[in-house]
Amino acid sequence: MKSKIKSFRIKLWLYFVLFTALIFSVLWILQTIFFQSFYSDMLKAKTREAAEKIVANQDNENIAEIIDELSLTNSALVYVTDNDNNVVYCSNQFKGMNGKMHRKQQEKRTEDNTYERFSENSRENDIHIDMRIIDDFSTLRNELDSSGDGVYENSTDDRYIYMTYFYYGDNGEKYVLTIITMIQAMGSAVDIIRIQLLWGTAISLVTGFVLAWFIAKKFSAPVAALTEKAENIARDDPSASYVKGFCSELDELNDVLDEASKKLKETSDYQKELLANVSHDLRTPLTMIKGYAEMIRDISRNDEQQCGEDVGVIVREADRLTAMVNEILEYSEMQSEGKEPKPERVELSVLLSRVCRNFELPYSRENGTIETDIEQDIVVMGNMSRLERAIYNLLDNAVKHNGNSKLINVSLARRDGNAEIRITDHGKGIPEEELKNIWDRYYTYRQRNKEGVSGLGLAIVRQIVKMHSGSCRAESETGKGSTFIITLPLPE
C-alpha cells in the first residue's frame, strides 16, 4: 500500500489535484476579499475619466448627448448645477439608454433644439431626479469651493461622488459637475457571482480530479513501460518494449537503456567467451606445471639433468601463463571506457624504428633479419605506449610465424592523408576463409593450432587502432606469408 501511494501515477495525480485546489483557492480569495474593493476602485477610476471627458468637451454643441452617453456607459447619475446650486441638467443610465433606443426621436428633438445648451426646456423635461439623493449637497459644494485643485471626492459604502468645476459658454459661466456612482448595488451581483462560483468550483473540482487521473495515467504509462523494460534487462529478458514519441526525455532514457542493454549483453558474451576459451588455455599450463612439479618430487629430484629439464618446462609454462593473464588484463582494461589518457604528439617514425631495433638483436640470434623502409618525420596524435604495444604485437606475431624465411619487412609511409604501417612475414600464411576472423578475440587460426599465447594479440591491436580512429587489415597468401597493415590518420 505504501509503495502504491509513492507511485509516479498517484504522486502526479496528487500534484494535479493540489494545483487545481490552489487555483480555486486563489480565485475564492480574490472573489470574497478583494473583488469588492477592486471593483470599487475601478468604478471610481471610470468616474474620474468620465468627468475629465465632459470637462474636455464643455464647448461642444452636443454636450448633452456626451453626458447621456457617459451616464449610460458608466451607470452613473450626472448633475450640472449653477452657482445657486440649481440643477440645470441631469442624466442617468436609463435616460441615455432611452435615447439610444429612440434614435429617430433624438434626431427630431435635436432639430427642434430641445438639446440646446442646458435650455429651459431641458431643465423642465430632464430634472426629474432632484438633489434629494445628496442630502448634504451644500456641504459638499463648500468642500469643493475650499479645495485647492477644484476637485472634490466623497466615498461611502454605497456611493461615490465626484465634483469639479464646469466652465461653459463663451462668457465662461461656472457650473458644478457632479457624478454619482452607486457602489452598494454591486452587493447583490457579488452574491450571485459567489453562488455561481460555488457551483462552478464544485463541478470544476470533480472534473479536474477525473482529468488529473487520466493525465497522470497517460504520463505514468511510458514510465511504467521503461521500468518494466529495465527490470527485464536485469533479468536478461528483452521481451518488454517501449513506444517512442511521448516525450524526448523518455525517448532519450529509452536509448540509454538500449545502449546499456547492448553493453550488458556484450559483457555477458565476453564473460562467457572468456570462461569457454581461457579456462582451457589456463588449465593446460597449470596442469603441466603441476605434473612436472610432481615428477620432480617423485622421480627426477635426484637426477640433476632431468630435474633441470623439468624445471625448464615449469618456467616456460609459467611464463606462458603470465603472458596469457597479462594479455587478458590488458584487453579488459582497454575495453573499459574513460581510462584513456589525453592524446599527445607521437613521432611514429622514431617509435617504429625503436621497436624494430629492440627485435633485431634477439631475432638475429635465430639468423633472422628485419628489413625496414621507414619514412621520417611522420607524427600522429595518440598514446605512445598503446601504439608501441600494437606494433610490438604485430612484430612478435611475425617473428613467431615467419617460418624458414627468417625475413621480416617493415615499412612506414604517408598514403592518402594517413600513416600506413606494413609488417610482412614470409611464413606459411593464413587461409583466406580465416582472414575475416583473425582480429576477433580467442578466435584465430594459429591460436586454435596452439601457436599463440591467448588469442588476444591481434584483438588488442585492433582495439588500440580503433582508439586512435584508425583501421587495420591483413593480406595473406597461403605458402607465401602475410602482411598486416595499420592505417592511422595524420593530424591536419
C-alpha positions in Angstrom: 0.0 0.0 0.0 2.8 2.3 0.9 4.6 1.7 -2.4 1.4 2.5 -4.3 1.0 5.8 -2.6 4.5 6.7 -3.6 4.0 5.6 -7.2 4.5 8.1 -10.0 0.9 7.9 -11.1 -0.5 8.7 -7.6 2.0 11.4 -6.9 1.4 13.1 -10.3 -2.4 12.9 -9.7 -2.0 14.4 -6.2 0.1 17.3 -7.6 -2.6 18.0 -10.2 -5.3 17.9 -7.5 -3.2 20.2 -5.4 -2.7 22.6 -8.3 -6.5 22.6 -9.0 -7.3 23.3 -5.4 -4.7 26.1 -5.2 -6.1 27.8 -8.3 -9.6 27.8 -6.9 -8.5 28.9 -3.5 -6.8 31.9 -5.1 -9.9 32.6 -7.1 -12.1 32.4 -4.0 -9.8 34.7 -2.1 -10.0 37.2 -4.9 -13.8 37.0 -5.1 -14.5 37.1 -1.4 -11.9 39.5 -0.2 -10.6 41.7 -3.0 -13.4 41.7 -5.6 -15.5 44.4 -3.9 -12.6 46.8 -3.3 -11.1 46.1 -6.7 -14.5 46.8 -8.3 -14.9 50.0 -6.3 -11.5 51.3 -7.3 -12.2 50.6 -11.0 -15.6 52.3 -10.7 -14.0 55.4 -9.2 -11.4 55.5 -11.9 -14.0 55.2 -14.7 -16.0 58.0 -13.0 -12.9 60.3 -13.0 -12.3 59.6 -16.6 -16.0 60.4 -17.5 -15.7 63.7 -15.6 -12.5 64.6 -17.4 -14.1 63.8 -20.8 -17.1 66.0 -20.0 -14.9 68.9 -19.0 -12.8 68.4 -22.1 -15.9 68.7 -24.3 -17.6 71.5 -22.5 -17.6 73.7 -25.6 -19.1 71.0 -27.7 -22.6 71.8 -29.0 -23.6 68.2 -28.4 -22.5 68.2 -24.7 -25.9 66.9 -23.6 -25.5 63.8 -25.8 -22.0 63.3 -24.5 -23.2 63.5 -20.9 -26.0 61.0 -21.6 -23.6 58.6 -23.4 -21.2 58.7 -20.4 -24.0 58.3 -18.0 -25.2 55.2 -19.8 -21.7 53.7 -20.2 -20.8 54.2 -16.5 -24.2 53.6 -15.0 -23.9 56.9 -13.2 -26.0 59.9 -12.2 -24.7 63.2 -13.7 -25.8 66.7 -12.4 -24.8 70.1 -13.7 -25.6 72.9 -11.2 -25.2 76.6 -11.3 -23.7 78.9 -8.6 -27.0 78.9 -6.7 -27.0 75.1 -6.6 -29.9 74.9 -9.0 -29.8 71.8 -11.3 -29.6 73.0 -14.9 -29.1 69.5 -16.4 -29.2 65.9 -15.2 -28.8 62.4 -16.8 -28.9 58.8 -15.7 -28.3 55.5 -17.4 -31.9 54.9 -18.3 -32.3 58.3 -19.9 -29.2 57.5 -22.0 -30.5 54.1 -22.9 -33.8 55.5 -23.9 -32.0 57.9 -26.2 -30.2 55.0 -27.8 -33.3 53.1 -28.4 -35.1 56.0 -29.9 -32.5 57.5 -32.2 -35.2 59.0 -34.6 -36.8 60.8 -31.7 -33.4 62.1 -30.7 -32.8 63.5 -34.1 -36.2 65.1 -34.2 -35.6 66.6 -30.7 -32.3 67.9 -31.9 -33.9 69.5 -34.9 -36.3 71.2 -32.5 -33.3 72.5 -30.5 -34.6 70.5 -27.5 -30.9 69.6 -26.6 -29.7 73.2 -26.8 -27.0 74.1 -24.3 -28.9 73.5 -21.0 -32.0 75.2 -22.2 -35.0 76.0 -20.1 -36.8 73.2 -22.0 -34.1 70.7 -20.8 -34.5 71.9 -17.3 -38.2 71.4 -17.4 -38.1 67.9 -19.0 -34.9 66.4 -17.5 -34.8 67.5 -13.9 -37.0 64.6 -12.7 -34.1 63.3 -10.4 -33.6 66.1 -7.9 -30.8 66.6 -5.5 -32.5 64.9 -2.6 -30.3 61.9 -3.2 -27.5 64.1 -1.8 -28.9 65.5 1.5 -25.7 67.4 2.3 -25.1 68.8 -1.2 -24.5 72.3 0.1 -21.8 70.9 2.5 -20.2 69.1 -0.4 -20.3 72.2 -2.5 -18.5 74.1 0.2 -15.8 71.4 0.3 -15.4 71.8 -3.4 -15.1 75.6 -3.1 -12.4 75.2 -0.4 -10.4 72.6 -2.3 -7.2 73.8 -3.9 -7.4 72.0 -7.2 -11.1 72.4 -7.9 -11.9 68.7 -7.4 -13.7 67.0 -4.6 -14.3 63.3 -4.0 -16.5 61.7 -1.4 -16.8 58.0 -1.0 -19.1 55.9 1.3 -20.0 52.2 1.4 -22.9 52.7 -1.0 -21.9 55.5 -3.3 -19.0 57.6 -4.8 -19.4 61.3 -5.6 -17.0 63.2 -7.8 -17.4 67.0 -8.1 -15.5 69.5 -10.2 -16.0 72.9 -11.9 -17.5 73.0 -15.3 -16.9 76.2 -17.3 -19.4 76.5 -20.1 -20.1 79.1 -22.8 -18.3 82.0 -24.3 -18.7 84.1 -21.2 -17.0 81.4 -19.0 -20.0 80.9 -16.8 -19.1 78.5 -14.0 -21.1 75.3 -13.3 -20.5 72.4 -11.0 -20.3 68.9 -12.5 -21.4 66.2 -10.0 -21.2 62.5 -10.9 -22.7 59.9 -8.6 -21.9 56.2 -8.9 -23.7 53.7 -6.7 -21.4 51.1 -5.2 -23.8 49.2 -2.9 -25.7 47.9 -5.9 -22.8 45.6 -6.6 -23.5 43.7 -3.4 -26.3 41.5 -4.9 -24.2 41.0 -8.1 -21.3 39.8 -5.9 -23.6 37.3 -4.1 -24.8 35.9 -7.4 -21.2 35.6 -8.6 -20.3 33.8 -5.4 -23.1 31.3 -5.8 -22.1 30.7 -9.4 -18.5 30.4 -8.3 -19.5 27.8 -5.6 -21.3 25.6 -8.2 -18.5 26.2 -10.8 -15.9 25.3 -8.2 -17.6 22.0 -7.2 -18.1 20.9 -10.8 -14.6 22.0 -11.8 -13.0 20.2 -8.9 -14.7 16.9 -9.8 -13.9 17.4 -13.5 -10.3 18.4 -12.5 -9.8 15.3 -10.3 -11.1 13.0 -13.1 -9.0 14.7 -15.8 -5.9 14.7 -13.4 -6.3 10.9 -13.0 -6.4 10.3 -16.7 -3.5 12.7 -17.3 -1.5 11.0 -14.6 -2.3 7.6 -16.1 -1.2 8.9 -19.5 2.1 10.2 -18.1 2.8 7.2 -16.0 2.2 4.6 -18.7 5.6 5.2 -20.6 7.4 5.4 -17.3 5.9 2.1 -16.2 6.9 0.7 -19.6 10.5 1.8 -19.1 10.5 0.4 -15.6 9.4 -3.0 -17.0 12.0 -2.8 -19.7 14.7 -2.1 -17.1 13.6 -5.0 -15.0 13.6 -7.3 -18.0 17.1 -6.1 -18.9 18.2 -7.0 -15.4 16.7 -10.5 -16.0 18.3 -10.7 -19.4 14.8 -10.8 -20.9 14.3 -8.5 -24.0 10.5 -9.0 -24.2 9.5 -5.6 -22.9 9.2 -2.8 -25.4 8.8 1.0 -25.3 7.0 3.0 -28.0 8.8 6.3 -28.6 7.1 9.6 -29.2 5.6 10.6 -25.8 8.4 13.0 -24.9 12.0 13.5 -25.8 13.4 12.9 -22.3 11.8 9.5 -22.0 12.9 8.7 -25.6 16.5 9.5 -24.5 16.1 7.4 -21.4 15.0 4.5 -23.6 18.0 5.0 -25.9 20.3 4.9 -22.8 18.6 1.7 -21.6 19.1 0.2 -25.1 22.7 1.1 -25.0 23.1 -0.3 -21.5 21.4 -3.5 -22.6 23.7 -3.7 -25.5 26.8 -3.2 -23.3 25.5 -5.7 -20.7 25.0 -8.3 -23.5 28.5 -7.7 -24.8 29.9 -8.0 -21.3 27.9 -11.2 -20.8 29.0 -12.6 -24.1 32.6 -11.6 -23.3 32.4 -13.3 -19.9 31.0 -16.5 -21.4 33.6 -16.4 -24.1 36.3 -15.8 -21.6 35.2 -18.8 -19.5 34.8 -21.0 -22.5 38.2 -20.2 -24.1 40.5 -19.1 -21.4 39.6 -21.7 -18.9 41.0 -24.4 -21.2 44.1 -22.3 -22.0 44.8 -21.7 -18.3 44.1 -25.3 -17.4 46.8 -26.6 -19.8 49.9 -24.7 -18.4 48.6 -25.2 -14.8 48.3 -29.0 -15.5 51.8 -29.1 -16.9 53.3 -27.1 -14.1 51.6 -29.4 -11.5 52.6 -32.5 -13.5 56.3 -31.6 -13.8 56.4 -30.4 -10.2 55.1 -33.8 -9.1 57.6 -35.5 -11.4 60.5 -33.6 -9.8 59.1 -34.5 -6.3 58.6 -38.2 -7.1 61.1 -39.1 -9.8 63.7 -36.7 -11.0 64.7 -34.8 -7.9 67.9 -36.9 -7.6 68.6 -36.7 -11.3 70.2 -33.3 -11.8 69.9 -33.3 -15.6 66.3 -34.5 -15.7 65.4 -32.2 -12.8 66.8 -29.2 -14.7 64.8 -30.1 -17.8 61.6 -30.5 -15.8 62.2 -27.1 -14.1 62.7 -25.5 -17.5 59.3 -26.8 -18.6 57.7 -25.4 -15.5 59.4 -22.0 -16.1 58.2 -21.9 -19.7 54.7 -22.8 -18.8 54.7 -20.2 -16.0 55.9 -17.6 -18.5 53.2 -18.6 -20.9 50.6 -18.4 -18.1 51.9 -15.0 -17.1 51.8 -13.7 -20.7 48.3 -15.0 -21.1 47.0 -13.4 -17.9 48.7 -10.1 -18.8 47.1 -10.0 -22.3 43.7 -10.8 -20.7 44.1 -8.0 -18.2 45.3 -5.5 -20.8 42.5 -6.2 -23.2 39.9 -5.9 -20.4 41.4 -2.6 -19.4 41.2 -1.3 -22.9 37.5 -2.4 -23.1 36.8 -0.2 -20.1 35.7 3.3 -21.0 37.1 6.6 -19.6 40.6 5.2 -18.9 42.4 6.6 -22.0 44.9 9.4 -21.4 44.7 12.7 -23.3 46.2 12.3 -26.9 49.7 13.6 -27.4 52.1 14.0 -30.3 53.7 10.7 -31.2 56.7 10.6 -33.5 55.7 7.4 -35.3 58.8 7.1 -37.3 61.0 7.2 -34.2 58.7 4.8 -32.4 58.6 2.2 -35.1 62.4 2.4 -35.6 62.9 1.8 -31.8 60.6 -1.2 -31.7 62.3 -2.8 -34.7 65.8 -2.3 -33.1 64.5 -4.0 -29.9 63.6 -7.1 -32.0 66.7 -7.1 -34.2 69.2 -8.4 -31.6 67.2 -11.4 -30.2 65.9 -12.2 -33.7 69.4 -12.1 -35.2 70.4 -14.9 -32.9 67.9 -17.1 -34.7 69.5 -15.9 -38.0 66.5 -13.7 -38.6 66.6 -10.3 -40.4 64.3 -7.3 -40.1 64.4 -5.0 -43.2 62.9 -1.5 -42.6 61.8 1.2 -45.0 60.6 4.0 -42.7 59.7 7.4 -43.9 60.9 10.1 -41.5 59.1 12.8 -39.6 55.7 11.2 -39.5 53.8 12.3 -36.5 50.4 11.2 -35.3 48.2 12.1 -32.3 47.6 9.4 -29.7 49.1 7.4 -26.8 52.7 6.3 -27.3 52.6 3.2 -25.0 49.5 1.9 -26.7 50.8 2.3 -30.2 54.1 0.7 -29.1 52.1 -2.2 -27.8 50.3 -2.6 -31.1 53.5 -2.6 -33.2 55.2 -4.9 -30.7 52.3 -7.4 -31.0 52.5 -7.4 -34.8 56.2 -7.8 -34.9 56.1 -10.6 -32.3 53.4 -12.2 -34.4 55.6 -12.0 -37.5 58.6 -13.5 -35.7 56.6 -16.4 -34.3 55.0 -17.3 -37.7 57.8 -16.4 -40.2 58.7 -20.0 -40.9 62.1 -20.8 -42.5 62.4 -17.5 -44.4 63.6 -15.6 -41.3 62.9 -12.3 -43.2 60.5 -9.6 -41.9 59.8 -6.4 -43.9 58.6 -3.3 -42.0 57.6 -0.1 -43.8 56.1 3.3 -42.8 54.8 5.8 -45.4 52.3 8.6 -45.9 49.4 7.5 -48.1 46.1 9.4 -48.8 46.5 11.6 -45.7 47.2 8.7 -43.4 50.3 7.0 -41.9 50.4 3.4 -43.1 52.5 0.7 -41.3 53.1 -2.6 -43.1 54.6 -5.6 -41.4 55.2 -8.6 -43.6 56.3 -12.1 -42.7 57.2 -14.9 -45.2 55.7 -17.8 -43.3 53.0 -20.3 -44.4 50.3 -17.6 -44.5 46.7 -17.7 -43.4 43.8 -19.4 -45.3 41.5 -17.0 -47.0 38.5 -18.2 -45.0 40.3 -17.3 -41.8 41.3 -13.7 -42.7 38.0 -12.2 -41.6 38.2 -13.8 -38.2 41.8 -13.2 -37.1 41.1 -9.9 -35.4 38.5 -11.5 -33.1 39.4 -12.3 -29.5 40.1 -16.0 -28.8 39.4 -16.9 -32.5 42.4 -17.3 -34.7 43.7 -20.0 -37.0 47.1 -20.0 -35.3 45.7 -19.9 -31.7 43.5 -22.9 -32.4 46.5 -24.7 -33.6 48.3 -23.9 -30.3 50.7 -21.5 -32.0 49.7 -18.4 -30.0 49.6 -17.4 -26.3 46.0 -16.4 -25.6 44.4 -15.4 -28.9 44.2 -11.8 -27.8 47.3 -10.4 -29.5 45.5 -9.2 -32.7 42.4 -8.3 -30.8 44.5 -5.9 -28.7 46.0 -4.4 -31.9 42.5 -3.8 -33.4 41.3 -2.2 -30.1 44.3 0.1 -29.9 44.0 1.2 -33.6 40.3 1.7 -33.1 41.0 4.0 -30.1 43.2 6.1 -32.5 40.5 6.4 -35.1 42.5 4.1 -37.5 41.9 0.8 -39.2 43.7 -2.5 -39.6 43.6 -5.3 -42.1 45.6 -8.3 -43.3 46.6 -9.6 -46.7 47.8 -13.2 -47.0 48.5 -15.9 -49.5 48.9 -19.5 -48.3 52.6 -20.6 -48.5 53.9 -17.1 -49.2 53.3 -15.2 -45.9 51.1 -12.5 -44.5 51.1 -8.7 -44.4 49.4 -6.8 -41.5 48.6 -3.2 -42.3 47.8 -0.4 -39.8 46.4 2.9 -41.0 46.4 5.9 -38.7 45.1 9.4 -39.5 47.6 12.2 -39.8 46.9 15.5 -37.9 45.7 18.4 -40.0 
